[in-house]
């Protein structure tokens, strides 16, 4: 499982996908999230502004990314 580090209390889902290198742009993130291709903690998430906090796990395209403290 890959990890991404954040320094704040949360990061928005679309930003997290970009930070992890899973999508190229915010537009790509928006489309993938709205199509239902992204899960947060095992549940499909369709809001790109969803607050992702330390300990959350994002699943996309067969990959899992855990958010950790910087």
C-alpha positions in Angstrom: 0.0 0.0 0.0 1.3 3.4 -1.0 1.1 6.4 1.3 0.8 10.2 0.9 1.8 12.6 3.6 -0.3 15.7 4.5 0.6 18.4 6.9 -2.9 19.8 7.6 -5.9 18.2 9.2 -7.3 17.1 5.9 -6.9 17.2 2.1 -9.8 17.2 -0.4 -10.2 13.9 -2.3 -9.4 15.4 -5.8 -6.2 16.9 -4.4 -5.2 13.7 -2.8 -5.6 11.8 -6.1 -3.4 14.4 -7.8 -0.8 14.3 -5.0 -0.6 10.5 -5.2 0.0 10.8 -9.0 -3.2 8.7 -9.8 -4.6 11.4 -12.0 -3.1 14.2 -14.2 -5.4 17.1 -13.3 -8.3 18.2 -11.2 -10.6 17.7 -14.2 -9.5 14.1 -14.4 -10.0 13.6 -10.7 -13.5 15.2 -10.9 -14.5 12.8 -13.7 -13.2 9.7 -12.1 -14.8 10.5 -8.7 -18.2 11.4 -10.3 -18.2 8.2 -12.3 -17.9 6.2 -9.0 -14.4 4.8 -9.6 -13.0 6.0 -6.3 -13.5 4.5 -2.9 -12.7 6.0 0.5 -12.4 3.5 3.4 -14.1 0.9 1.2 -17.1 3.0 0.2 -17.7 4.6 -3.2 -17.3 8.4 -2.9 -18.7 10.8 -5.5 -17.8 14.2 -3.9 -14.4 15.4 -5.0 -14.4 17.9 -2.1 -14.7 15.1 0.4 -12.3 15.8 3.3 -9.7 13.0 3.5 -8.1 12.8 6.9 -5.0 11.0 8.3 -5.6 7.3 8.4 -8.1 7.3 5.5 -7.5 4.8 2.6 -8.3 5.8 -1.0 -8.8 3.1 -3.6 -8.6 3.8 -7.3 -7.7 1.7 -10.3 -6.6 -1.2 -8.2 -4.3 0.8 -6.0 -4.7 1.7 -2.4 -3.3 4.9 -0.9 -3.1 5.6 2.8 -3.0 9.1 4.1 -0.4 9.6 6.8 0.9 12.6 8.9 3.9 14.4 7.6 
